[in-house]
Amino acid sequence: MHTSDIVVVGAGLVGSALAWGLSRLDQKVTILDEGDQTLRASRGNFGLVWVQGKGAGLSDYARWSLRSATQWPELASALTAQTGVDVALQQKGGLSLALSEDDLQSKVKNLEWLRGEVGAPYDFEVLDNKALKELVPSIGPTIPGATYSPMDGHVNPLKLFLALHRAMHHQGVSLHSNAAVERIERKGGLFICHTAAGKFAAKKVVLAAGLANKKLAQHVDIHAPVEPNRGQVLITERLPTFLNFPTNYVRQTDEGTVQLGDSLEDVGYNDGTTTPVLQNIAQRAVRCFPILANTRVVRSWAALRIMSPDGFPIYQESSSMPGAFLVTCHSGVTLAANHALTLAPWIAGDQKPEAIQAFTANRFNAARTSPLGEEHAH
Ligand SMILES: Cc1cc2nc3c(=O)[nH]c(=O)nc-3n(C[C@H](O)[C@H](O)[C@H](O)COP(=O)(O)OP(=O)(O)OC[C@H]3O[C@@H](n4cnc5c(N)ncnc54)[C@H](O)[C@@H]3O)c2cc1C
């Protein structure tokens, strides 16, 4: 039997950020992962570190996203210092492009409400097409405007994944791939994770297995009502820089390629692509940036978001089995800094941060849900 202080289940962006954060607090950490062929939102996302618009109906989530964006430079520089990997963090602001006047008005209404709730640090500007063109000369003539927020940015999510894995290794985290946890039992004050690769025991266990948390959480008496939501994405050939800000539909990566996204589809566990949806994404991107009309698409894929019923994270310690934690969210890129720098200390033994009190699993007992909206996408 392998033993450690903490076993983290799932080596996606959430589990890796936590495992790395925990190892920096002198915890002996083991991380167990099912393997490369499994569902992995961490490899299929849009790379935004995004704040504007998040938290409609629950401003704690806006504060939580803002806090992570603010902590991101610390995360990025710690990862680079430890691994040499530059995750290409850029936080020059982001644009939420509107496709109609109504769309623009509804974005502004939401942002005004959020600024009223969060206060001064919550910053945005409303741009009409002319003002937008000054910022982004390549914007299409039929885009009525956008909201710009200096709070937003983006990273290279695959480099982030690589950096977290290298950093975990550097910190002595023991990673076991092809070690899907099948069962968790509590025995003699320890949690024992049963896998085909053996048994792994620890005083604490953290469930960070994405969509698999729904079933795994039952073993430690936590309610994890997460469901898949599909997003399809396209990527183009490399282009000279034409877009200096990430937007909600199009972003130019640090490598010059252009990522076009994304859809929101309720199709269960189907992670295949479909031509009509990809066509819509491409057409919308060309409407936003006509320069893309003759650009070659080199790749497309779909990945499944991990959505709770209200779209907000679930951070829960089991009340009947203390020491067992559930950590799941739909914005694992944006929240990576919080997970590594704020949640890890809580799991290691610090008091539960005030900032996460709203994100318990218990809220779903009261059937308080809001429909999945566009602002939940990233
Ligand atoms: C199209 C799309 C666009 C997105 N865009 C953004 C964005 O711009 N910004 C942002 O912040 N977020 C974005 N996201 C969300 C982000 O990608 C996810 O929040 C994040 O990747 C979730 O990471 P995770 O580790 O929870 O899950 P996953 O990446 O799914 O990882 C779960 C891991 O658990 C492992 N596992 C599963 N079952 C078991 C088991 N029984 N035992 C052991 N291991 C197991 C799997 O092997 C896997 O490695 C996007 C997602 C999608 C799909």
Ligand as a Chemical Component Dictionary entry (heavy atoms), coordinates in Angstrom:
data_LIG
# 
_chem_comp.id                   LIG 
_chem_comp.type                 NON-POLYMER 
_chem_comp.pdbx_formal_charge   0 
_chem_comp.three_letter_code    LIG 
# 
loop_
_chem_comp_atom.comp_id 
_chem_comp_atom.atom_id 
_chem_comp_atom.alt_atom_id 
_chem_comp_atom.type_symbol 
_chem_comp_atom.charge 
_chem_comp_atom.model_Cartn_x 
_chem_comp_atom.model_Cartn_y 
_chem_comp_atom.model_Cartn_z 
_chem_comp_atom.pdbx_ordinal 
LIG C1  C1  C 0 -14.612 24.142 -24.953 1  
LIG C2  C2  C 0 -14.166 24.558 -23.572 2  
LIG C3  C3  C 0 -13.673 25.843 -23.395 3  
LIG C4  C4  C 0 -13.247 26.241 -22.120 4  
LIG N1  N1  N 0 -12.690 27.472 -21.987 5  
LIG C5  C5  C 0 -12.228 27.863 -20.785 6  
LIG C6  C6  C 0 -11.602 29.116 -20.635 7  
LIG O1  O1  O 0 -11.425 29.857 -21.599 8  
LIG N2  N2  N 0 -11.182 29.494 -19.389 9  
LIG C7  C7  C 0 -11.365 28.686 -18.297 10 
LIG O2  O2  O 0 -11.029 29.085 -17.191 11 
LIG N3  N3  N 0 -11.912 27.463 -18.419 12 
LIG C8  C8  C 0 -12.348 27.026 -19.637 13 
LIG N4  N4  N 0 -12.886 25.787 -19.784 14 
LIG C9  C9  C 0 -13.011 24.938 -18.595 15 
LIG C10 C10 C 0 -11.730 24.260 -18.172 16 
LIG O3  O3  O 0 -11.124 23.628 -19.255 17 
LIG C11 C11 C 0 -12.089 23.256 -17.082 18 
LIG O4  O4  O 0 -12.695 23.929 -16.002 19 
LIG C12 C12 C 0 -10.894 22.517 -16.533 20 
LIG O5  O5  O 0 -10.136 21.958 -17.554 21 
LIG C13 C13 C 0 -11.388 21.437 -15.606 22 
LIG O6  O6  O 0 -10.294 20.692 -15.185 23 
LIG P1  P1  P 0 -10.494 19.392 -14.320 24 
LIG O7  O7  O 0 -9.163  19.014 -13.867 25 
LIG O8  O8  O 0 -11.573 19.626 -13.323 26 
LIG O9  O9  O 0 -11.141 18.327 -15.318 27 
LIG P2  P2  P 0 -10.503 17.427 -16.465 28 
LIG O10 O10 O 0 -9.613  18.185 -17.345 29 
LIG O11 O11 O 0 -11.676 16.748 -17.116 30 
LIG O12 O12 O 0 -9.621  16.385 -15.713 31 
LIG C14 C14 C 0 -10.169 15.380 -14.932 32 
LIG C15 C15 C 0 -9.092  14.337 -14.734 33 
LIG O13 O13 O 0 -9.594  13.338 -13.859 34 
LIG C16 C16 C 0 -9.137  12.079 -14.299 35 
LIG N5  N5  N 0 -10.065 11.050 -13.803 36 
LIG C17 C17 C 0 -11.341 10.845 -14.160 37 
LIG N6  N6  N 0 -11.843 9.806  -13.472 38 
LIG C18 C18 C 0 -10.877 9.381  -12.636 39 
LIG C19 C19 C 0 -10.794 8.335  -11.675 40 
LIG N7  N7  N 0 -11.830 7.537  -11.397 41 
LIG N8  N8  N 0 -9.618  8.162  -11.015 42 
LIG C20 C20 C 0 -8.551  8.957  -11.286 43 
LIG N9  N9  N 0 -8.581  9.956  -12.197 44 
LIG C21 C21 C 0 -9.731  10.156 -12.859 45 
LIG C22 C22 C 0 -9.100  12.178 -15.812 46 
LIG O14 O14 O 0 -8.170  11.254 -16.340 47 
LIG C23 C23 C 0 -8.682  13.630 -16.025 48 
LIG O15 O15 O 0 -7.290  13.769 -16.196 49 
LIG C24 C24 C 0 -13.331 25.345 -21.024 50 
LIG C25 C25 C 0 -13.812 24.061 -21.214 51 
LIG C26 C26 C 0 -14.224 23.664 -22.480 52 
LIG C27 C27 C 0 -14.724 22.267 -22.659 53 
# 
loop_
_chem_comp_bond.comp_id 
_chem_comp_bond.atom_id_1 
_chem_comp_bond.atom_id_2 
_chem_comp_bond.value_order 
_chem_comp_bond.pdbx_ordinal 
LIG C1  C2  SING 1  
LIG C2  C3  SING 2  
LIG C2  C26 DOUB 3  
LIG C3  C4  DOUB 4  
LIG C4  N1  SING 5  
LIG C4  C24 SING 6  
LIG N1  C5  DOUB 7  
LIG C5  C6  SING 8  
LIG C5  C8  SING 9  
LIG C6  O1  DOUB 10 
LIG C6  N2  SING 11 
LIG N2  C7  SING 12 
LIG C7  O2  DOUB 13 
LIG C7  N3  SING 14 
LIG N3  C8  DOUB 15 
LIG C8  N4  SING 16 
LIG N4  C9  SING 17 
LIG N4  C24 SING 18 
LIG C9  C10 SING 19 
LIG C10 O3  SING 20 
LIG C10 C11 SING 21 
LIG C11 O4  SING 22 
LIG C11 C12 SING 23 
LIG C12 O5  SING 24 
LIG C12 C13 SING 25 
LIG C13 O6  SING 26 
LIG O6  P1  SING 27 
LIG P1  O7  DOUB 28 
LIG P1  O8  SING 29 
LIG P1  O9  SING 30 
LIG O9  P2  SING 31 
LIG P2  O10 DOUB 32 
LIG P2  O11 SING 33 
LIG P2  O12 SING 34 
LIG O12 C14 SING 35 
LIG C14 C15 SING 36 
LIG C15 O13 SING 37 
LIG C15 C23 SING 38 
LIG O13 C16 SING 39 
LIG C16 N5  SING 40 
LIG C16 C22 SING 41 
LIG N5  C17 SING 42 
LIG N5  C21 SING 43 
LIG C17 N6  DOUB 44 
LIG N6  C18 SING 45 
LIG C18 C19 SING 46 
LIG C18 C21 DOUB 47 
LIG C19 N7  SING 48 
LIG C19 N8  DOUB 49 
LIG N8  C20 SING 50 
LIG C20 N9  DOUB 51 
LIG N9  C21 SING 52 
LIG C22 O14 SING 53 
LIG C22 C23 SING 54 
LIG C23 O15 SING 55 
LIG C24 C25 DOUB 56 
LIG C25 C26 SING 57 
LIG C26 C27 SING 58 
# 
